[in-house]
């Protein structure tokens, strides 16, 4: 699916997504990633929600988000209790949704200038 939306310059938005690729700005991403309004991390190691551990979230939490969106592939899945607990302890909101919903929600929250980080998985 492709999106067209006016955005302030230098702000990351998801322009398109498919089962194998994201287009964030003009960058094509084919691996799990973390995206915020001003950062794109493509060397993030977990490949699916099933292997996500609290340790994987440290890189994401360094970005100081208020809300974390988990895009869990093309089906909504929920993270392990340890993931939910860690974010709750740090006062960070968590929403798990399929990849398309996470991309759309991320774009809306970025436009509202919210401190949001999306962890996006294809699997």
Backbone as XML, in Angstrom:
<?xml version="1.0"?>
<chain id="A" units="angstrom">
  <residue number="1" name="UNK">
    <atom name="N" x="0.855" y="-1.168" z="0.000"/>
    <atom name="CA" x="0.000" y="0.000" z="0.000"/>
    <atom name="C" x="0.894" y="1.223" z="0.000"/>
  </residue>
  <residue number="2" name="UNK">
    <atom name="N" x="0.498" y="2.260" z="-0.748"/>
    <atom name="CA" x="1.254" y="3.499" z="-0.795"/>
    <atom name="C" x="0.499" y="4.593" z="-0.084"/>
  </residue>
  <residue number="3" name="UNK">
    <atom name="N" x="1.251" y="5.485" z="0.571"/>
    <atom name="CA" x="0.690" y="6.637" z="1.251"/>
    <atom name="C" x="1.221" y="7.889" z="0.585"/>
  </residue>
  <residue number="4" name="UNK">
    <atom name="N" x="0.429" y="8.929" z="0.577"/>
    <atom name="CA" x="0.903" y="10.245" z="0.179"/>
    <atom name="C" x="0.433" y="11.207" z="1.240"/>
  </residue>
  <residue number="5" name="UNK">
    <atom name="N" x="1.372" y="11.925" z="1.811"/>
    <atom name="CA" x="1.023" y="12.825" z="2.894"/>
    <atom name="C" x="2.071" y="13.918" z="2.961"/>
  </residue>
  <residue number="6" name="UNK">
    <atom name="N" x="1.646" y="15.147" z="3.164"/>
    <atom name="CA" x="2.583" y="16.248" z="3.335"/>
    <atom name="C" x="3.184" y="16.152" z="4.728"/>
  </residue>
  <residue number="7" name="UNK">
    <atom name="N" x="4.496" y="16.296" z="4.809"/>
    <atom name="CA" x="5.154" y="16.227" z="6.102"/>
    <atom name="C" x="6.208" y="17.316" z="6.196"/>
  </residue>
  <residue number="8" name="UNK">
    <atom name="N" x="6.512" y="17.730" z="7.413"/>
    <atom name="CA" x="7.628" y="18.653" z="7.564"/>
    <atom name="C" x="8.905" y="17.980" z="7.057"/>
  </residue>
  <residue number="9" name="UNK">
    <atom name="N" x="9.831" y="18.747" z="6.497"/>
    <atom name="CA" x="11.063" y="18.147" z="6.004"/>
    <atom name="C" x="11.824" y="17.511" z="7.155"/>
  </residue>
  <residue number="10" name="UNK">
    <atom name="N" x="12.597" y="16.498" z="6.836"/>
    <atom name="CA" x="13.438" y="15.794" z="7.800"/>
    <atom name="C" x="12.663" y="14.911" z="8.776"/>
  </residue>
  <residue number="11" name="UNK">
    <atom name="N" x="11.380" y="14.685" z="8.561"/>
    <atom name="CA" x="10.599" y="13.818" z="9.439"/>
    <atom name="C" x="10.368" y="12.487" z="8.724"/>
  </residue>
  <residue number="12" name="UNK">
    <atom name="N" x="10.696" y="11.384" z="9.403"/>
    <atom name="CA" x="10.466" y="10.066" z="8.823"/>
    <atom name="C" x="8.981" y="9.754" z="8.801"/>
  </residue>
  <residue number="13" name="UNK">
    <atom name="N" x="8.500" y="9.303" z="7.671"/>
    <atom name="CA" x="7.163" y="8.739" z="7.561"/>
    <atom name="C" x="7.262" y="7.487" z="6.699"/>
  </residue>
  <residue number="14" name="UNK">
    <atom name="N" x="6.337" y="6.576" z="6.917"/>
    <atom name="CA" x="6.282" y="5.362" z="6.115"/>
    <atom name="C" x="5.500" y="5.702" z="4.856"/>
  </residue>
  <residue number="15" name="UNK">
    <atom name="N" x="6.179" y="5.651" z="3.730"/>
    <atom name="CA" x="5.563" y="5.991" z="2.440"/>
    <atom name="C" x="4.846" y="4.803" z="1.808"/>
  </residue>
  <residue number="16" name="UNK">
    <atom name="N" x="5.320" y="3.589" z="2.094"/>
    <atom name="CA" x="4.707" y="2.389" z="1.522"/>
    <atom name="C" x="5.153" y="1.173" z="2.329"/>
  </residue>
  <residue number="17" name="UNK">
    <atom name="N" x="4.364" y="0.123" z="2.252"/>
    <atom name="CA" x="4.763" y="-1.134" z="2.888"/>
    <atom name="C" x="4.206" y="-2.294" z="2.084"/>
  </residue>
  <residue number="18" name="UNK">
    <atom name="N" x="4.874" y="-3.439" z="2.184"/>
    <atom name="CA" x="4.406" y="-4.681" z="1.570"/>
    <atom name="C" x="4.883" y="-5.811" z="2.469"/>
  </residue>
  <residue number="19" name="UNK">
    <atom name="N" x="4.686" y="-7.032" z="2.033"/>
    <atom name="CA" x="5.124" y="-8.184" z="2.833"/>
    <atom name="C" x="6.638" y="-8.303" z="2.917"/>
  </residue>
  <residue number="20" name="UNK">
    <atom name="N" x="7.363" y="-7.589" z="2.059"/>
    <atom name="CA" x="8.817" y="-7.745" z="2.038"/>
    <atom name="C" x="9.605" y="-6.442" z="2.115"/>
  </residue>
  <residue number="21" name="UNK">
    <atom name="N" x="8.912" y="-5.298" z="2.111"/>
    <atom name="CA" x="9.659" y="-4.046" z="2.068"/>
    <atom name="C" x="8.851" y="-2.887" z="2.632"/>
  </residue>
  <residue number="22" name="UNK">
    <atom name="N" x="9.565" y="-1.989" z="3.310"/>
    <atom name="CA" x="9.016" y="-0.710" z="3.759"/>
    <atom name="C" x="9.735" y="0.378" z="2.984"/>
  </residue>
  <residue number="23" name="UNK">
    <atom name="N" x="9.047" y="1.463" z="2.712"/>
    <atom name="CA" x="9.721" y="2.649" z="2.194"/>
    <atom name="C" x="9.501" y="3.743" z="3.213"/>
  </residue>
  <residue number="24" name="UNK">
    <atom name="N" x="10.570" y="4.101" z="3.901"/>
    <atom name="CA" x="10.529" y="5.135" z="4.931"/>
    <atom name="C" x="11.280" y="6.326" z="4.350"/>
  </residue>
  <residue number="25" name="UNK">
    <atom name="N" x="10.533" y="7.389" z="4.051"/>
    <atom name="CA" x="11.119" y="8.462" z="3.260"/>
    <atom name="C" x="11.485" y="7.871" z="1.918"/>
  </residue>
  <residue number="26" name="UNK">
    <atom name="N" x="12.709" y="8.024" z="1.516"/>
    <atom name="CA" x="13.184" y="7.435" z="0.257"/>
    <atom name="C" x="14.001" y="6.167" z="0.486"/>
  </residue>
  <residue number="27" name="UNK">
    <atom name="N" x="14.107" y="5.724" z="1.734"/>
    <atom name="CA" x="14.891" y="4.540" z="2.074"/>
    <atom name="C" x="14.031" y="3.297" z="1.999"/>
  </residue>
  <residue number="28" name="UNK">
    <atom name="N" x="14.535" y="2.279" z="1.336"/>
    <atom name="CA" x="13.855" y="0.980" z="1.269"/>
    <atom name="C" x="14.447" y="0.065" z="2.342"/>
  </residue>
  <residue number="29" name="UNK">
    <atom name="N" x="13.568" y="-0.524" z="3.143"/>
    <atom name="CA" x="13.985" y="-1.350" z="4.276"/>
    <atom name="C" x="13.389" y="-2.740" z="4.089"/>
  </residue>
  <residue number="30" name="UNK">
    <atom name="N" x="14.246" y="-3.759" z="4.217"/>
    <atom name="CA" x="13.804" y="-5.149" z="4.025"/>
    <atom name="C" x="14.062" y="-6.021" z="5.251"/>
  </residue>
  <residue number="31" name="UNK">
    <atom name="N" x="14.356" y="-5.373" z="6.384"/>
    <atom name="CA" x="14.604" y="-6.091" z="7.641"/>
    <atom name="C" x="13.812" y="-5.414" z="8.750"/>
  </residue>
  <residue number="32" name="UNK">
    <atom name="N" x="13.708" y="-6.087" z="9.867"/>
    <atom name="CA" x="13.079" y="-5.464" z="11.037"/>
    <atom name="C" x="13.805" y="-4.164" z="11.334"/>
  </residue>
  <residue number="33" name="UNK">
    <atom name="N" x="13.064" y="-3.179" z="11.814"/>
    <atom name="CA" x="13.687" y="-1.877" z="12.059"/>
    <atom name="C" x="12.964" y="-1.137" z="13.175"/>
  </residue>
  <residue number="34" name="UNK">
    <atom name="N" x="13.628" y="-0.088" z="13.628"/>
    <atom name="CA" x="13.034" y="0.876" z="14.558"/>
    <atom name="C" x="13.004" y="2.206" z="13.830"/>
  </residue>
  <residue number="35" name="UNK">
    <atom name="N" x="11.874" y="2.892" z="13.893"/>
    <atom name="CA" x="11.773" y="4.201" z="13.260"/>
    <atom name="C" x="11.124" y="5.185" z="14.226"/>
  </residue>
  <residue number="36" name="UNK">
    <atom name="N" x="11.695" y="6.391" z="14.264"/>
    <atom name="CA" x="11.113" y="7.516" z="14.986"/>
    <atom name="C" x="11.026" y="8.663" z="13.987"/>
  </residue>
  <residue number="37" name="UNK">
    <atom name="N" x="10.566" y="9.803" z="14.447"/>
    <atom name="CA" x="10.466" y="10.959" z="13.551"/>
    <atom name="C" x="11.815" y="11.321" z="12.945"/>
  </residue>
  <residue number="38" name="UNK">
    <atom name="N" x="12.899" y="11.098" z="13.696"/>
    <atom name="CA" x="14.198" y="11.535" z="13.196"/>
    <atom name="C" x="15.272" y="10.457" z="13.144"/>
  </residue>
  <residue number="39" name="UNK">
    <atom name="N" x="14.915" y="9.211" z="13.417"/>
    <atom name="CA" x="15.895" y="8.116" z="13.379"/>
    <atom name="C" x="15.316" y="6.921" z="12.647"/>
  </residue>
  <residue number="40" name="UNK">
    <atom name="N" x="16.192" y="6.203" z="11.963"/>
    <atom name="CA" x="15.840" y="4.939" z="11.329"/>
    <atom name="C" x="16.972" y="3.974" z="11.637"/>
  </residue>
  <residue number="41" name="UNK">
    <atom name="N" x="16.653" y="2.916" z="12.376"/>
    <atom name="CA" x="17.654" y="1.923" z="12.774"/>
    <atom name="C" x="17.326" y="0.628" z="12.046"/>
  </residue>
  <residue number="42" name="UNK">
    <atom name="N" x="18.190" y="0.251" z="11.114"/>
    <atom name="CA" x="17.926" y="-0.940" z="10.299"/>
    <atom name="C" x="18.803" y="-2.129" z="10.674"/>
  </residue>
  <residue number="43" name="UNK">
    <atom name="N" x="19.712" y="-1.946" z="11.625"/>
    <atom name="CA" x="20.561" y="-3.063" z="12.049"/>
    <atom name="C" x="20.059" y="-3.690" z="13.345"/>
  </residue>
  <residue number="44" name="UNK">
    <atom name="N" x="18.772" y="-3.595" z="13.585"/>
    <atom name="CA" x="18.154" y="-4.160" z="14.786"/>
    <atom name="C" x="18.042" y="-5.663" z="14.603"/>
  </residue>
  <residue number="45" name="UNK">
    <atom name="N" x="18.449" y="-6.450" z="15.580"/>
    <atom name="CA" x="18.606" y="-7.892" z="15.377"/>
    <atom name="C" x="17.357" y="-8.760" z="15.427"/>
  </residue>
  <residue number="46" name="UNK">
    <atom name="N" x="16.340" y="-8.487" z="16.241"/>
    <atom name="CA" x="15.227" y="-9.452" z="16.249"/>
    <atom name="C" x="14.488" y="-9.445" z="14.915"/>
  </residue>
  <residue number="47" name="UNK">
    <atom name="N" x="14.138" y="-10.618" z="14.426"/>
    <atom name="CA" x="13.470" y="-10.731" z="13.127"/>
    <atom name="C" x="11.958" y="-10.939" z="13.238"/>
  </residue>
  <residue number="48" name="UNK">
    <atom name="N" x="11.491" y="-11.271" z="14.446"/>
    <atom name="CA" x="10.052" y="-11.466" z="14.637"/>
    <atom name="C" x="9.689" y="-11.175" z="16.085"/>
  </residue>
  <residue number="49" name="UNK">
    <atom name="N" x="8.420" y="-10.984" z="16.315"/>
    <atom name="CA" x="7.921" y="-10.696" z="17.661"/>
    <atom name="C" x="8.198" y="-11.865" z="18.610"/>
  </residue>
  <residue number="50" name="UNK">
    <atom name="N" x="8.233" y="-13.079" z="18.061"/>
    <atom name="CA" x="8.450" y="-14.258" z="18.911"/>
    <atom name="C" x="9.832" y="-14.286" z="19.551"/>
  </residue>
  <residue number="51" name="UNK">
    <atom name="N" x="10.827" y="-13.678" z="18.916"/>
    <atom name="CA" x="12.186" y="-13.705" z="19.473"/>
    <atom name="C" x="12.545" y="-12.398" z="20.187"/>
  </residue>
  <residue number="52" name="UNK">
    <atom name="N" x="11.615" y="-11.455" z="20.242"/>
    <atom name="CA" x="11.862" y="-10.173" z="20.896"/>
    <atom name="C" x="12.013" y="-10.365" z="22.400"/>
  </residue>
  <residue number="53" name="UNK">
    <atom name="N" x="13.096" y="-9.818" z="22.957"/>
    <atom name="CA" x="13.348" y="-9.906" z="24.393"/>
    <atom name="C" x="13.454" y="-8.495" z="24.975"/>
  </residue>
  <residue number="54" name="UNK">
    <atom name="N" x="13.356" y="-8.362" z="26.293"/>
    <atom name="CA" x="13.548" y="-7.043" z="26.908"/>
    <atom name="C" x="14.896" y="-6.414" z="26.542"/>
  </residue>
  <residue number="55" name="UNK">
    <atom name="N" x="15.934" y="-7.219" z="26.372"/>
    <atom name="CA" x="17.249" y="-6.686" z="26.012"/>
    <atom name="C" x="17.212" y="-5.987" z="24.650"/>
  </residue>
  <residue number="56" name="UNK">
    <atom name="N" x="16.417" y="-6.500" z="23.713"/>
    <atom name="CA" x="16.297" y="-5.865" z="22.396"/>
    <atom name="C" x="15.701" y="-4.466" z="22.499"/>
  </residue>
  <residue number="57" name="UNK">
    <atom name="N" x="14.913" y="-4.221" z="23.532"/>
    <atom name="CA" x="14.241" y="-2.933" z="23.659"/>
    <atom name="C" x="15.143" y="-1.826" z="24.173"/>
  </residue>
  <residue number="58" name="UNK">
    <atom name="N" x="16.310" y="-2.159" z="24.695"/>
    <atom name="CA" x="17.185" y="-1.118" z="25.239"/>
    <atom name="C" x="17.546" y="-0.086" z="24.173"/>
  </residue>
  <residue number="59" name="UNK">
    <atom name="N" x="17.872" y="-0.528" z="22.972"/>
    <atom name="CA" x="18.204" y="0.399" z="21.887"/>
    <atom name="C" x="17.017" y="1.308" z="21.567"/>
  </residue>
  <residue number="60" name="UNK">
    <atom name="N" x="15.834" y="0.748" z="21.612"/>
    <atom name="CA" x="14.621" y="1.518" z="21.359"/>
    <atom name="C" x="14.357" y="2.506" z="22.498"/>
  </residue>
  <residue number="61" name="UNK">
    <atom name="N" x="14.516" y="2.083" z="23.729"/>
    <atom name="CA" x="14.238" y="2.942" z="24.880"/>
    <atom name="C" x="15.226" y="4.100" z="25.012"/>
  </residue>
  <residue number="62" name="UNK">
    <atom name="N" x="16.427" y="3.942" z="24.459"/>
    <atom name="CA" x="17.384" y="5.048" z="24.443"/>
    <atom name="C" x="16.846" y="6.252" z="23.664"/>
  </residue>
  <residue number="63" name="UNK">
    <atom name="N" x="15.881" y="6.018" z="22.784"/>
    <atom name="CA" x="15.282" y="7.087" z="21.979"/>
    <atom name="C" x="14.218" y="7.863" z="22.749"/>
  </residue>
  <residue number="64" name="UNK">
    <atom name="N" x="13.911" y="7.426" z="23.958"/>
    <atom name="CA" x="12.980" y="8.065" z="24.882"/>
    <atom name="C" x="11.569" y="8.278" z="24.297"/>
  </residue>
  <residue number="65" name="UNK">
    <atom name="N" x="10.957" y="7.208" z="23.784"/>
    <atom name="CA" x="9.595" y="7.369" z="23.267"/>
    <atom name="C" x="8.569" y="7.436" z="24.394"/>
  </residue>
  <residue number="66" name="UNK">
    <atom name="N" x="7.445" y="8.060" z="24.110"/>
    <atom name="CA" x="6.291" y="8.014" z="25.012"/>
    <atom name="C" x="5.428" y="6.802" z="24.673"/>
  </residue>
  <residue number="67" name="UNK">
    <atom name="N" x="5.452" y="6.442" z="23.395"/>
    <atom name="CA" x="4.622" y="5.343" z="22.880"/>
    <atom name="C" x="5.487" y="4.465" z="21.988"/>
  </residue>
  <residue number="68" name="UNK">
    <atom name="N" x="5.349" y="3.157" z="22.142"/>
    <atom name="CA" x="6.000" y="2.196" z="21.256"/>
    <atom name="C" x="4.905" y="1.446" z="20.504"/>
  </residue>
  <residue number="69" name="UNK">
    <atom name="N" x="5.040" y="1.448" z="19.194"/>
    <atom name="CA" x="4.157" y="0.663" z="18.336"/>
    <atom name="C" x="4.916" y="-0.568" z="17.882"/>
  </residue>
  <residue number="70" name="UNK">
    <atom name="N" x="4.335" y="-1.735" z="18.073"/>
    <atom name="CA" x="4.921" y="-2.968" z="17.551"/>
    <atom name="C" x="4.130" y="-3.382" z="16.328"/>
  </residue>
  <residue number="71" name="UNK">
    <atom name="N" x="4.758" y="-3.325" z="15.173"/>
    <atom name="CA" x="4.153" y="-3.824" z="13.944"/>
    <atom name="C" x="4.565" y="-5.269" z="13.796"/>
  </residue>
  <residue number="72" name="UNK">
    <atom name="N" x="3.635" y="-6.193" z="14.008"/>
    <atom name="CA" x="3.968" y="-7.609" z="14.200"/>
    <atom name="C" x="3.803" y="-8.453" z="12.940"/>
  </residue>
  <residue number="73" name="UNK">
    <atom name="N" x="4.105" y="-7.883" z="11.786"/>
    <atom name="CA" x="3.943" y="-8.620" z="10.540"/>
    <atom name="C" x="2.535" y="-8.436" z="10.013"/>
  </residue>
  <residue number="74" name="UNK">
    <atom name="N" x="2.081" y="-9.361" z="9.186"/>
    <atom name="CA" x="0.776" y="-9.183" z="8.567"/>
    <atom name="C" x="-0.378" y="-9.740" z="9.402"/>
  </residue>
  <residue number="75" name="UNK">
    <atom name="N" x="-0.054" y="-10.193" z="10.603"/>
    <atom name="CA" x="-1.077" y="-10.610" z="11.562"/>
    <atom name="C" x="-0.740" y="-10.006" z="12.910"/>
  </residue>
  <residue number="76" name="UNK">
    <atom name="N" x="-1.753" y="-9.555" z="13.618"/>
    <atom name="CA" x="-1.522" y="-9.007" z="14.943"/>
    <atom name="C" x="-1.139" y="-10.117" z="15.906"/>
  </residue>
  <residue number="77" name="UNK">
    <atom name="N" x="-0.053" y="-9.892" z="16.631"/>
    <atom name="CA" x="0.393" y="-10.800" z="17.674"/>
    <atom name="C" x="0.808" y="-9.953" z="18.866"/>
  </residue>
  <residue number="78" name="UNK">
    <atom name="N" x="0.923" y="-10.542" z="19.997"/>
    <atom name="CA" x="1.233" y="-9.789" z="21.207"/>
    <atom name="C" x="2.576" y="-10.226" z="21.776"/>
  </residue>
  <residue number="79" name="UNK">
    <atom name="N" x="3.327" y="-9.278" z="22.329"/>
    <atom name="CA" x="4.644" y="-9.606" z="22.879"/>
    <atom name="C" x="4.523" y="-10.357" z="24.197"/>
  </residue>
  <residue number="80" name="UNK">
    <atom name="N" x="5.629" y="-10.950" z="24.588"/>
    <atom name="CA" x="5.701" y="-11.677" z="25.859"/>
    <atom name="C" x="5.477" y="-10.724" z="27.037"/>
  </residue>
  <residue number="81" name="UNK">
    <atom name="N" x="5.085" y="-11.276" z="28.143"/>
    <atom name="CA" x="4.793" y="-10.481" z="29.341"/>
    <atom name="C" x="5.984" y="-9.634" z="29.776"/>
  </residue>
  <residue number="82" name="UNK">
    <atom name="N" x="7.202" y="-10.134" z="29.624"/>
    <atom name="CA" x="8.387" y="-9.381" z="30.020"/>
    <atom name="C" x="8.551" y="-8.089" z="29.226"/>
  </residue>
  <residue number="83" name="UNK">
    <atom name="N" x="8.147" y="-8.102" z="27.983"/>
    <atom name="CA" x="8.202" y="-6.903" z="27.130"/>
    <atom name="C" x="7.203" y="-5.874" z="27.653"/>
  </residue>
  <residue number="84" name="UNK">
    <atom name="N" x="5.990" y="-6.339" z="27.880"/>
    <atom name="CA" x="4.941" y="-5.438" z="28.371"/>
    <atom name="C" x="5.321" y="-4.856" z="29.734"/>
  </residue>
  <residue number="85" name="UNK">
    <atom name="N" x="5.869" y="-5.682" z="30.604"/>
    <atom name="CA" x="6.257" y="-5.228" z="31.947"/>
    <atom name="C" x="7.356" y="-4.176" z="31.896"/>
  </residue>
  <residue number="86" name="UNK">
    <atom name="N" x="8.371" y="-4.409" z="31.071"/>
    <atom name="CA" x="9.480" y="-3.465" z="30.972"/>
    <atom name="C" x="8.984" y="-2.088" z="30.533"/>
  </residue>
  <residue number="87" name="UNK">
    <atom name="N" x="8.152" y="-2.052" z="29.503"/>
    <atom name="CA" x="7.655" y="-0.769" z="29.022"/>
    <atom name="C" x="6.757" y="-0.099" z="30.059"/>
  </residue>
  <residue number="88" name="UNK">
    <atom name="N" x="5.931" y="-0.869" z="30.730"/>
    <atom name="CA" x="5.063" y="-0.300" z="31.770"/>
    <atom name="C" x="5.898" y="0.288" z="32.910"/>
  </residue>
  <residue number="89" name="UNK">
    <atom name="N" x="6.950" y="-0.429" z="33.316"/>
    <atom name="CA" x="7.832" y="0.067" z="34.387"/>
    <atom name="C" x="8.487" y="1.391" z="34.013"/>
  </residue>
  <residue number="90" name="UNK">
    <atom name="N" x="8.760" y="1.578" z="32.730"/>
    <atom name="CA" x="9.413" y="2.807" z="32.258"/>
    <atom name="C" x="8.410" y="3.902" z="31.889"/>
  </residue>
  <residue number="91" name="UNK">
    <atom name="N" x="7.117" y="3.610" z="32.058"/>
    <atom name="CA" x="6.089" y="4.596" z="31.757"/>
    <atom name="C" x="5.876" y="4.841" z="30.278"/>
  </residue>
  <residue number="92" name="UNK">
    <atom name="N" x="6.153" y="3.824" z="29.468"/>
    <atom name="CA" x="6.028" y="3.925" z="28.019"/>
    <atom name="C" x="4.804" y="3.139" z="27.577"/>
  </residue>
  <residue number="93" name="UNK">
    <atom name="N" x="3.938" y="3.786" z="26.805"/>
    <atom name="CA" x="2.765" y="3.109" z="26.266"/>
    <atom name="C" x="3.157" y="2.092" z="25.212"/>
  </residue>
  <residue number="94" name="UNK">
    <atom name="N" x="2.372" y="1.045" z="25.064"/>
    <atom name="CA" x="2.651" y="-0.012" z="24.096"/>
    <atom name="C" x="1.380" y="-0.370" z="23.354"/>
  </residue>
  <residue number="95" name="UNK">
    <atom name="N" x="1.485" y="-0.443" z="22.038"/>
    <atom name="CA" x="0.389" y="-0.925" z="21.197"/>
    <atom name="C" x="0.966" y="-1.935" z="20.225"/>
  </residue>
  <residue number="96" name="UNK">
    <atom name="N" x="0.382" y="-3.117" z="20.169"/>
    <atom name="CA" x="0.782" y="-4.151" z="19.218"/>
    <atom name="C" x="-0.304" y="-4.258" z="18.156"/>
  </residue>
  <residue number="97" name="UNK">
    <atom name="N" x="0.113" y="-4.232" z="16.892"/>
    <atom name="CA" x="-0.844" y="-4.300" z="15.782"/>
    <atom name="C" x="-0.144" y="-4.858" z="14.560"/>
  </residue>
  <residue number="98" name="UNK">
    <atom name="N" x="-0.918" y="-5.191" z="13.543"/>
    <atom name="CA" x="-0.280" y="-5.690" z="12.327"/>
    <atom name="C" x="0.554" y="-4.583" z="11.692"/>
  </residue>
  <residue number="99" name="UNK">
    <atom name="N" x="1.413" y="-4.944" z="10.763"/>
    <atom name="CA" x="2.373" y="-4.010" z="10.176"/>
    <atom name="C" x="1.691" y="-2.800" z="9.532"/>
  </residue>
  <residue number="100" name="UNK">
    <atom name="N" x="0.644" y="-3.030" z="8.766"/>
    <atom name="CA" x="-0.037" y="-1.915" z="8.107"/>
    <atom name="C" x="-0.627" y="-0.928" z="9.095"/>
  </residue>
  <residue number="101" name="UNK">
    <atom name="N" x="-1.288" y="-1.428" z="10.120"/>
    <atom name="CA" x="-1.871" y="-0.547" z="11.136"/>
    <atom name="C" x="-0.783" y="0.220" z="11.871"/>
  </residue>
  <residue number="102" name="UNK">
    <atom name="N" x="0.342" y="-0.442" z="12.154"/>
    <atom name="CA" x="1.447" y="0.236" z="12.841"/>
    <atom name="C" x="2.016" y="1.358" z="11.973"/>
  </residue>
  <residue number="103" name="UNK">
    <atom name="N" x="2.152" y="1.125" z="10.681"/>
    <atom name="CA" x="2.670" y="2.157" z="9.774"/>
    <atom name="C" x="1.721" y="3.354" z="9.721"/>
  </residue>
  <residue number="104" name="UNK">
    <atom name="N" x="0.445" y="3.094" z="9.589"/>
    <atom name="CA" x="-0.537" y="4.186" z="9.521"/>
    <atom name="C" x="-0.588" y="4.963" z="10.841"/>
  </residue>
  <residue number="105" name="UNK">
    <atom name="N" x="-0.582" y="4.248" z="11.956"/>
    <atom name="CA" x="-0.633" y="4.892" z="13.266"/>
    <atom name="C" x="0.639" y="5.702" z="13.513"/>
  </residue>
  <residue number="106" name="UNK">
    <atom name="N" x="1.780" y="5.151" z="13.134"/>
    <atom name="CA" x="3.040" y="5.879" z="13.277"/>
    <atom name="C" x="2.968" y="7.212" z="12.526"/>
  </residue>
  <residue number="107" name="UNK">
    <atom name="N" x="2.520" y="7.179" z="11.293"/>
    <atom name="CA" x="2.448" y="8.409" z="10.499"/>
    <atom name="C" x="1.549" y="9.456" z="11.161"/>
  </residue>
  <residue number="108" name="UNK">
    <atom name="N" x="0.439" y="9.034" z="11.691"/>
    <atom name="CA" x="-0.478" y="9.976" z="12.356"/>
    <atom name="C" x="0.193" y="10.576" z="13.595"/>
  </residue>
  <residue number="109" name="UNK">
    <atom name="N" x="0.795" y="9.729" z="14.424"/>
    <atom name="CA" x="1.411" y="10.217" z="15.664"/>
    <atom name="C" x="2.611" y="11.125" z="15.384"/>
  </residue>
  <residue number="110" name="UNK">
    <atom name="N" x="3.378" y="10.823" z="14.347"/>
    <atom name="CA" x="4.497" y="11.687" z="13.964"/>
    <atom name="C" x="3.969" y="13.050" z="13.533"/>
  </residue>
  <residue number="111" name="UNK">
    <atom name="N" x="2.879" y="13.063" z="12.782"/>
    <atom name="CA" x="2.290" y="14.326" z="12.342"/>
    <atom name="C" x="1.794" y="15.156" z="13.531"/>
  </residue>
  <residue number="112" name="UNK">
    <atom name="N" x="1.385" y="14.471" z="14.582"/>
    <atom name="CA" x="0.952" y="15.160" z="15.808"/>
    <atom name="C" x="2.138" y="15.542" z="16.695"/>
  </residue>
  <residue number="113" name="UNK">
    <atom name="N" x="3.351" y="15.259" z="16.204"/>
    <atom name="CA" x="4.590" y="15.555" z="16.926"/>
    <atom name="C" x="4.683" y="14.838" z="18.267"/>
  </residue>
  <residue number="114" name="UNK">
    <atom name="N" x="4.142" y="13.619" z="18.305"/>
    <atom name="CA" x="4.253" y="12.772" z="19.494"/>
    <atom name="C" x="5.595" y="12.063" z="19.477"/>
  </residue>
  <residue number="115" name="UNK">
    <atom name="N" x="6.120" y="11.728" z="20.640"/>
    <atom name="CA" x="7.378" y="10.976" z="20.725"/>
    <atom name="C" x="7.050" y="9.489" z="20.605"/>
  </residue>
  <residue number="116" name="UNK">
    <atom name="N" x="7.007" y="9.025" z="19.383"/>
    <atom name="CA" x="6.629" y="7.658" z="19.090"/>
    <atom name="C" x="7.809" y="6.940" z="18.441"/>
  </residue>
  <residue number="117" name="UNK">
    <atom name="N" x="7.945" y="5.663" z="18.790"/>
    <atom name="CA" x="8.921" y="4.787" z="18.139"/>
    <atom name="C" x="8.144" y="3.566" z="17.658"/>
  </residue>
  <residue number="118" name="UNK">
    <atom name="N" x="8.396" y="3.172" z="16.429"/>
    <atom name="CA" x="7.778" y="1.964" z="15.881"/>
    <atom name="C" x="8.841" y="0.899" z="15.683"/>
  </residue>
  <residue number="119" name="UNK">
    <atom name="N" x="8.582" y="-0.272" z="16.209"/>
    <atom name="CA" x="9.421" y="-1.448" z="15.975"/>
    <atom name="C" x="8.648" y="-2.300" z="14.979"/>
  </residue>
  <residue number="120" name="UNK">
    <atom name="N" x="9.167" y="-2.405" z="13.757"/>
    <atom name="CA" x="8.396" y="-2.994" z="12.661"/>
    <atom name="C" x="9.015" y="-4.319" z="12.213"/>
  </residue>
  <residue number="121" name="UNK">
    <atom name="N" x="8.184" y="-5.349" z="12.174"/>
    <atom name="CA" x="8.600" y="-6.705" z="11.788"/>
    <atom name="C" x="7.825" y="-7.128" z="10.547"/>
  </residue>
  <residue number="122" name="UNK">
    <atom name="N" x="8.477" y="-7.888" z="9.673"/>
    <atom name="CA" x="7.791" y="-8.484" z="8.524"/>
    <atom name="C" x="7.186" y="-9.826" z="8.887"/>
  </residue>
  <residue number="123" name="UNK">
    <atom name="N" x="7.814" y="-10.529" z="9.828"/>
    <atom name="CA" x="7.351" y="-11.868" z="10.238"/>
    <atom name="C" x="6.524" y="-11.781" z="11.492"/>
  </residue>
</chain>
